[in-house]
Amino acid sequence: MATLPVYDLDGSQAGEMEVSARVFDGEPNGGVLHQVVEGGLAAARAGTAHTRTRSEVAGSTRKLYRQKGTGRARAGDRRSPIRSGGGVAMGPRMRSHRPRMPRRLKAEALRSALSVRARAGDLTVVERIELPEVKTKALYEVLVALGAEGGAVLVLADPDETLWRCGRNIPGLRIRSAADVNGYDVMAARKVIALRDAIGRLEARLS
């Protein structure tokens, strides 16, 4: 077992909790982390670059002139890729750049990322987040007190509509549930803030 400090919303330490060493104090797998971070960056690409092939451009399919007797090179229709205004051969097509990753690889990456953040002191556990009012400013003040205003991922036990509404306009903040957070989310954030209940959900998911 390993231990993590638990903090109040004002940034003061309120105690400690025991956590799974396999999840929060394991040996990071650098190769898997690299693969997941690259995959996360690739998944963020829009993938909207698109060119039209000869079957998609407008124009008649009539043969431009007869095959023989003109002295010119034989030609088909005006939609040929070798003609101005024709289709594009082997051009980019709209597609998703998200790579396919095995479920075990994703789990190993998340364990490694949590271990890296915990060892670096960038994983903050809080008992609960109770805001005095449903406003972005209230949640931002909590992040400032915890030293996570410069970009963080907030891990909840379950999706919370109130916290999501308060945090959606805070630059650099990602709000994830314990079932949805991944290794890229953890590595891309400067700080990881997890509710105490979310830690148990992560252990159940990754142990």
N, C-alpha and C positions, 0 to 999 in steps of 0.2 A: 504493500500500500504506500501511497504518497499523500502529502498534505498540500492544500492550497489555502491561502489566506482569504477570509471573507470580509468584505468591506460594507460599510454603511453608505448611504447616498451622499453624505458629505465628504467622503473620501477617507474616513478614519477606519482603521481595522477593527472589526467587531469579533473576530475569532478565527478559527481554522476548521477545515473539513477534510476528512479522509477521502481520497479518490483512488481510482484504479491506476496502478503504476503502468500497466500495459497501455492505457489510453493517454495518460498525461505525463508519463515519465519514461517512455520507451526510447529505444534507439531510432532516431529519425532515418528514414530511407530517402537519401538525397535524389536518387534516380527517379523514384516514384513522384516525389515532390516536383521535380523539374518537368516531368511528363504532364502532371495535372495542371501546373501553372501555364505551360504552353497550350494545353487544351482549353483552359479558361480564356486565354487571350484569343485563341482561334474562334471560340464560340461567340466572342463579343463582336466579331466581324459582321458587317451587315450582309455581305454576300449578294448584293444587289446588282453587281456588274453584269451586264447582259447584252449580247449582240444577236442580231437576227440572222438566221441561216437563209439559204436561197429559197427554201420553202416558205419562209415567213415574210420576206420583203414583198412589197406591192409591185406588180408588173405582169405583162402577158407572158405566157409560156410559148408563144409562137416563135418558131425558128426565124432568126433575123433575115437571113437570105439563103439561097439554095446552096447545097453542099459543094457542087462542082461548077466549074466554068467561069468563076468570077476572078480567079487569080488571087483571091484573098484567103486568109486562114479560115478554116471551117469554124463556124460559130453556132452556138445553141441559142437559148433565150437570153434576154437582157438581165435576168436575175443571177447570172453566173458570177461567182466570186471574183473573176478576173476583170469584171467591168465596173465602172463607176456607178454607184447606186445599187450594185448587186449585193448579194448576201456575203457574210463573212465566214470564211472557212476556219474551223478550229478556234473560234474566238471564245471569250469567257461567257459562261452561262450562269444564270441565277441559281444559287445553291446554298446549302448550309455548310459552314466550315466546322461545325461541332464534331469532334472526333468521338468515336464509339469507345467506351472504356468499360472493362469488366467491373462488376460490382465489388469484387474483392480488392481490386486496385484502388477504387475510390475510397473504400474503408481504410486501407493502409495509408493512403495519402492524408486522410483526415486525422488519423492517429498520429502520424508523423508531424503534421502541422500543429496540432494541439500540444504535442510534446515540445516542439521548438518554441512556441509562444510561452508555455509555462516555464521553461527553463530560462528564458530571457526576461521573465517578469512582466510580460505583456498580456497575460491572461488575468483578468479581474473578475472575481466572483462576488455577486451582490445577493443579499437575501431576497429582496423583491424591489420592484420599482413602482412606487405609488406617487403619482403626480398631484400637486394641489389643485391644478386646473388642466383641462385638456387644451394645452397650447404648446406650440413648438418651442417657445422660450423656456418653458418649464423643463422639458426634456433636455434642451441644450445646456441648461445650468447644471443638470445632473452629470452630463458628459464632461463639462469643464471641471467639476469637483473631482471626477474620477481620472482626470488627465487624458481624456479620450476625444477631445473636440477636433483633433486634426485628421480624423478618418478612423472609423471603427466599425466593427460588426457586432451587433447586439443579438445574442442568441437567447431565444425564449423557449420555454417548455412547450407552449402551444401558440399558434397564431393569435395576435392581439390587435384588434382593429383600432383601438384607442391609441396604442403606442405607434402603430403604423401611421396613423393620421398625423400624430405629433412629429414623427421623425422623417416623413417623406421629403420635406423641404430642407433638411439639414445636409449640407454638402459633405460627401464622403461617408455618410452613415448608411450601412446596410442592416436591415432587420430580417433575421432568419429564425425559423423554428429549429429545434434540435433535430427534427426529422429531415430538414431540407438543407442545412448548412453543409458546405463541402470544403475540401482542402484549399481550393482557390480562394474562397471567401476569407478563410482564416489567414492565408499568406498575403493576400492583397491588402488587408487592413493593418493599420499601425497598432491598434489595440483591439483586443477581444474582450467583450464584456458578456458574461454569462450569468443568468439567474441560477440560484442554487438548485431549483427544480430541474433546470435544463441540463445541469451536470449529470444528474441521475439518468436522464433520458439518453444523453450521449454515451454513458457507460453501458446502458442496456443495448444500445444500437451497435456499439463497436467492440464490446468484450467477447 
